[in-house]
Amino acid sequence: MLMQVQTATCSICSYISTSPPWTKASQIIHTNLKYKKTQPSSYKLLAKRGIRMASSSFLLLAILLALASWQGMASDPSPLQDFCVADMHSPVLVNGFACLNLMDTTSSRQQCWKTNKVGSNVTLINVMQIPGLNTLGISIAHIDYAPLGQNPPHTHPRATEIITVLEGTLYVSFVTSNPDNKFFTKVLNKGNVFVFSVGLIHFQFNPNPYKPAVAIAALSSQNPGAITIANAVFGSKPPISDDVLAKAFQVEKGTIDWLQAQFWENNHY
């Protein structure tokens, strides 16, 4: 009797190992029926085990598909070649840029430096500055902070950012999404690292009134984008209705008009 049960179990295992998951349950039931007459006492146990094994296969397949989908949405598309230097003038429309002929590429590109009135200079190196970053899913920024300078509250809609302080001290913060809007802060010194999750509002401020600070930030997209909150809200073109903003910020319309009349300079280059 024990040998018959083992034989039936082996038959079920062979069905499971050679059949796709969506046919396992029916095949297992069919196999069990074959042995029902010779093993009535073991039929129900074998059927339950077979169905549980088929259910486990379905669950494993669902988990693998979910993980694959999450990886596909977590960053830029993976490259299909060693590198793909962006052709900025190509009429081909793709998610990114078309590739230049390798014979037409160059190995370096010069970056100019600028300053601005908020006291920080964000020099972004992305696919627009170095076309060779196309399809690689990375970019980097060099950030200079004047004494008491700041990189004002902003978001990156397509990238997570990791920042490392090279010189000086930075007071860094981010705010979580609704409904909590929890405010996290940290003081970073030379060599310290901090991460800002994709899409969250964050900023950096140099609290030292006498010394500048320098940081470098890596971002998980070839074109992370930047939305400076004040610029987007008060410096949009055409301007957002002052009725809308006065109600949203719960202030007088005159305050909104004054804010919209300011020059909102972009510190991202």
C-alpha positions in Angstrom: 0.0 0.0 0.0 2.9 2.4 0.9 4.6 1.6 -2.5 1.3 2.5 -4.4 1.0 5.8 -2.6 4.7 6.7 -3.4 4.1 5.7 -7.1 1.0 8.0 -7.3 2.9 10.9 -5.6 5.8 10.5 -8.2 3.3 10.6 -11.0 1.9 13.9 -9.7 5.4 15.3 -9.4 6.1 14.5 -13.0 3.0 16.4 -14.0 4.0 19.4 -12.0 7.5 19.5 -13.3 6.6 19.3 -17.0 3.3 21.2 -17.3 2.6 25.0 -17.2 1.0 26.2 -14.0 -2.4 26.9 -15.4 -2.9 23.2 -16.3 -1.5 21.7 -13.1 -4.7 21.6 -11.0 -6.7 19.7 -13.7 -3.9 17.3 -14.4 -3.4 16.6 -10.7 -7.1 15.8 -10.3 -7.0 13.6 -13.3 -4.0 11.7 -12.0 -5.7 11.3 -8.6 -8.8 9.8 -10.3 -6.6 7.2 -11.9 -5.6 5.9 -8.4 -8.9 6.4 -6.7 -10.0 2.8 -7.1 -6.8 1.3 -5.8 -6.2 3.8 -3.0 -9.5 5.2 -1.7 -7.9 6.1 1.6 -5.1 8.3 0.1 -7.2 9.9 -2.7 -8.4 12.9 -0.7 -5.0 13.6 0.8 -3.3 13.4 -2.6 -5.9 15.7 -4.2 -5.5 18.3 -1.5 -1.7 18.2 -1.7 -1.9 18.6 -5.5 -4.2 21.6 -5.4 -2.1 23.2 -2.8 1.0 22.8 -4.9 -0.8 24.2 -7.9 -1.9 27.2 -5.9 1.6 27.8 -4.7 2.8 27.8 -8.3 0.2 30.4 -9.2 1.3 32.6 -6.2 5.0 32.3 -7.1 4.2 33.3 -10.7 2.2 36.3 -9.5 5.0 37.5 -7.2 7.6 37.2 -10.0 5.4 39.2 -12.4 4.8 41.9 -9.7 8.6 42.1 -9.0 9.3 42.4 -12.7 6.7 45.2 -13.1 8.1 47.1 -10.1 11.6 46.9 -11.5 10.3 48.2 -14.8 8.7 51.3 -13.2 11.5 52.0 -10.6 13.9 53.7 -13.0 14.7 54.7 -16.6 14.5 51.9 -19.2 17.5 49.6 -19.4 19.9 50.2 -22.3 20.1 47.7 -25.1 23.7 48.5 -26.0 26.9 49.6 -24.3 26.1 53.3 -24.7 23.8 55.5 -26.8 24.9 59.1 -27.2 21.8 61.2 -27.6 20.9 62.7 -31.0 19.3 66.0 -29.9 18.2 66.8 -33.5 16.7 63.5 -34.5 13.0 63.6 -35.7 12.5 60.2 -34.1 10.3 60.3 -31.0 11.2 57.8 -28.3 11.2 57.7 -24.5 14.6 59.4 -24.2 16.6 60.2 -27.3 17.6 58.4 -30.5 21.2 57.3 -30.8 23.9 59.2 -32.7 26.2 57.3 -35.0 29.3 56.4 -33.0 31.5 58.1 -35.6 29.8 61.4 -34.9 30.3 61.4 -31.1 32.8 63.3 -28.9 34.3 62.3 -25.5 33.9 65.5 -23.5 31.7 68.6 -23.1 32.5 71.8 -21.3 30.2 73.2 -18.6 29.9 76.9 -17.6 29.3 78.1 -14.1 26.8 80.7 -13.0 25.5 82.3 -9.8 22.1 83.5 -8.6 20.4 85.5 -5.9 19.2 82.6 -3.8 22.8 81.8 -2.9 23.2 78.5 -4.7 24.4 77.3 -8.0 23.2 73.9 -9.2 25.2 72.7 -12.1 23.3 69.7 -13.4 25.0 67.2 -15.7 22.3 65.2 -17.4 21.5 63.9 -20.9 21.0 67.4 -22.1 24.7 68.3 -21.2 26.3 64.9 -21.8 24.3 63.0 -24.5 26.3 59.9 -23.7 24.1 59.5 -20.6 21.1 58.6 -22.8 19.5 55.3 -21.7 21.9 54.9 -18.7 19.4 56.2 -16.1 21.8 58.4 -14.1 22.8 62.1 -13.8 24.8 64.2 -11.4 24.8 67.7 -10.0 27.5 69.9 -8.5 26.0 72.4 -6.0 27.8 75.4 -4.6 26.2 77.3 -1.6 27.2 80.8 -0.6 27.2 81.6 3.1 23.5 81.4 4.2 22.7 80.3 0.7 20.1 77.7 -0.1 18.8 75.4 -2.8 15.1 76.3 -2.2 12.3 73.8 -1.8 11.9 71.7 -5.0 11.1 68.2 -6.3 12.5 65.8 -8.8 9.5 64.2 -10.6 11.6 61.4 -12.1 14.4 60.6 -9.8 15.6 59.8 -6.3 18.6 61.9 -5.1 21.5 61.0 -2.9 23.6 64.0 -1.8 27.1 64.0 -0.4 28.6 67.1 1.4 32.1 67.8 0.1 32.8 71.0 2.0 31.1 72.9 4.8 27.8 72.2 6.6 24.3 71.7 5.2 20.9 71.7 6.9 18.8 69.4 4.7 15.1 68.6 4.9 12.2 66.9 3.1 8.4 66.7 3.6 6.4 63.5 3.2 3.3 63.2 1.0 -0.3 63.9 2.1 -1.9 63.4 4.6 0.9 63.4 7.1 3.3 66.0 5.5 5.9 65.0 8.1 9.0 67.2 8.1 12.4 65.5 8.4 15.6 67.4 8.9 19.3 66.7 9.4 22.5 68.7 9.7 25.2 67.2 7.4 28.9 67.8 7.7 31.7 67.0 5.3 31.4 63.4 4.1 27.8 62.9 5.3 25.3 61.5 2.9 21.5 62.0 2.7 18.7 60.6 0.4 15.6 62.4 -1.0 13.0 60.0 -2.4 11.6 60.6 -5.8 8.9 63.3 -6.0 9.2 64.6 -2.4 9.7 68.3 -1.7 13.2 68.9 -0.2 15.8 71.6 0.2 19.3 72.3 1.4 20.5 75.4 3.4 24.0 76.5 4.3 23.6 77.8 7.9 27.2 79.2 8.1 27.2 83.0 7.6 30.9 83.0 6.9 31.9 79.9 4.9 30.5 78.4 1.6 29.5 74.8 1.2 29.8 72.3 -1.6 27.9 69.1 -2.3 27.5 66.6 -5.1 24.2 64.9 -5.8 23.6 61.7 -7.9 20.1 61.2 -9.4 18.5 58.0 -10.7 17.4 59.3 -14.1 19.2 60.6 -17.1 16.7 63.5 -17.0 15.4 63.9 -13.4 13.7 67.2 -13.9 13.4 69.9 -11.2 10.3 71.8 -10.0 11.1 74.7 -7.7 8.0 75.2 -5.7 8.0 79.0 -5.4 8.9 79.4 -9.1 6.2 77.1 -10.2 3.4 78.6 -8.0 4.2 82.3 -8.2 6.3 82.5 -11.3 4.2 80.5 -13.8 3.5 81.9 -17.2 0.8 82.9 -17.6 0.3 83.4 -13.8 -2.1 81.4 -11.7 -5.2 83.3 -10.7 -4.6 85.3 -7.5 -8.1 84.2 -6.4 -7.0 80.6 -6.5 -3.7 81.2 -4.8 -5.2 83.5 -2.1 -7.7 80.8 -1.2 -5.1 78.0 -1.3 -2.6 79.9 0.9 -5.3 81.6 3.0 -3.8 85.1 2.5 -5.0 88.3 1.0 -4.9 88.7 -2.8 -2.5 91.7 -2.4 0.0 89.3 -0.9 -0.3 87.0 -3.8 0.0 89.9 -6.3 3.2 91.0 -4.5 4.7 87.5 -4.7 3.8 87.1 -8.3 5.5 90.4 -9.1 8.9 89.2 -7.8 11.6 87.8 -10.2 11.8 84.1 -9.5 15.2 83.1 -10.8 16.0 79.6 -11.7 19.2 78.2 -9.9 19.3 74.9 -11.9 21.6 75.0 -14.9 
